[in-house]
Structures are given as C-alpha cells and as structure tokens.
Amino acid sequence: MEQSEKTALINRLKSVAGHVNGIATMVEQDRYCVDLIKQIQAAQAALSKANQIILDNHLRTCLTTAIRGGETSWRAASASGRLGPATMGQKRLSRRGPRGL
C-alpha cells in the first residue's frame, strides 16, 4: 500500500474510532434510540469503506503480484479461498443499504 493510501486509511480508521467513542457517550447520556442507530449505521458505512479500500489495494497489489509471478506459496494458493468470503461480506453489507436493520 502506498504511503498516501496508508495515511488516508489510518485517518479514516481514527475517525471511525472517534465516532464510536461518541456513540458510547450518546449511550451513557441515554440519547434517543433512533439517533444511536443512525450513528452506528454511519460508523458501519465508514468501516465498510475502509474495508473496500483494503480489498481494492489487495486486488491491485498482493493478488496481482501472486498471479503474475506464478507464486505457488500457500498464501497465493489460498488467496481465492479467502477472497471469496471477503467479497461476499462486502456484497452482503452493500445490499443492506440504509434500511439495514
């Protein structure tokens, strides 16, 4: 992962962490349930975006290198088995959309 991408991803994850801390504060303050749900959905969407960034990077770099290089290591051989669940998870999350719960 390029340094600029890594920095952007770390900043996104720090933002999500701050968001989740804010949600915890909202729970402590007995905030309205619907407001909590909306904030949790926003945090989940931000995590989903971070996951997509990592997956895109993996497809552009790690997997492509393994395929082009004809790598026969366990990691390369199992990449397709691991990618299936990773991409299926993405599809499942995106299908839920804002209606989510």
C-alpha positions in Angstrom: 0.0 0.0 0.0 1.4 3.4 -1.0 2.1 5.8 1.9 -0.5 8.3 0.9 -3.2 5.5 0.8 -2.0 4.1 4.1 -2.1 7.6 5.7 -5.7 8.2 4.4 -6.8 4.8 5.7 -5.3 5.4 9.1 -7.0 8.8 9.3 -10.3 7.2 8.3 -10.0 4.5 11.0 -9.1 7.1 13.6 -12.2 9.0 12.6 -14.3 5.8 13.0 -12.8 5.3 16.4 -13.7 8.8 17.4 -17.2 8.2 16.0 -17.6 5.0 18.0 -16.4 6.8 21.2 -19.1 9.5 20.5 -21.7 6.8 20.2 -20.6 5.3 23.6 -21.1 8.8 25.1 -24.5 9.0 23.5 -25.5 5.7 25.1 -24.2 7.0 28.5 -26.4 10.1 28.0 -29.5 7.9 27.2 -29.8 9.5 23.8 -32.8 8.7 21.6 -32.5 5.2 20.1 -33.1 6.3 16.5 -30.2 8.8 16.8 -28.0 6.0 18.1 -29.0 3.7 15.3 -28.2 6.4 12.7 -24.8 7.0 14.2 -24.0 3.3 14.3 -25.0 2.9 10.7 -22.7 5.8 9.8 -19.8 4.2 11.6 -20.5 0.9 9.9 -20.5 2.6 6.5 -17.2 4.2 7.3 -15.8 0.8 8.2 -17.2 -0.7 5.1 -15.4 2.0 3.0 -12.1 1.2 4.9 -12.6 -2.5 4.1 -13.2 -1.7 0.4 -10.0 0.4 0.3 -8.0 -2.5 1.7 -9.7 -5.0 -0.6 -9.0 -2.8 -3.6 -5.4 -2.5 -2.6 -5.1 -6.2 -2.2 -6.5 -6.9 -5.6 -4.2 -4.3 -7.2 -1.0 -5.4 -5.4 -0.8 -8.7 -3.5 -3.1 -10.8 -5.6 -1.9 -9.4 -8.9 1.7 -10.0 -8.0 1.0 -13.5 -6.9 -0.8 -14.3 -10.2 1.7 -12.6 -12.5 4.6 -14.2 -10.6 3.1 -17.7 -10.7 3.7 -17.8 -7.0 2.8 -21.2 -5.6 3.0 -20.4 -1.9 0.3 -21.3 0.5 -0.8 -17.6 0.6 -1.2 -17.4 -3.2 -2.9 -20.7 -3.4 -5.4 -19.8 -0.7 -5.9 -16.2 -1.9 -9.0 -17.1 -3.9 -10.5 -19.0 -1.0 -10.0 -16.1 1.3 -11.1 -13.5 -1.2 -14.5 -15.2 -1.7 -15.7 -14.6 1.9 -14.2 -11.1 1.9 -16.0 -10.0 -1.2 -19.2 -11.8 -0.2 -19.1 -9.8 3.0 -18.8 -6.6 1.0 -21.8 -7.6 -1.2 -23.9 -8.5 1.9 -23.1 -5.2 3.6 -23.9 -3.2 0.4 -27.2 -5.0 -0.2 -28.4 -4.0 3.2 -28.1 -0.3 2.4 -29.6 2.3 4.7 -32.6 0.1 5.5 -30.1 -2.1 7.3 -31.8 -3.3 10.5 
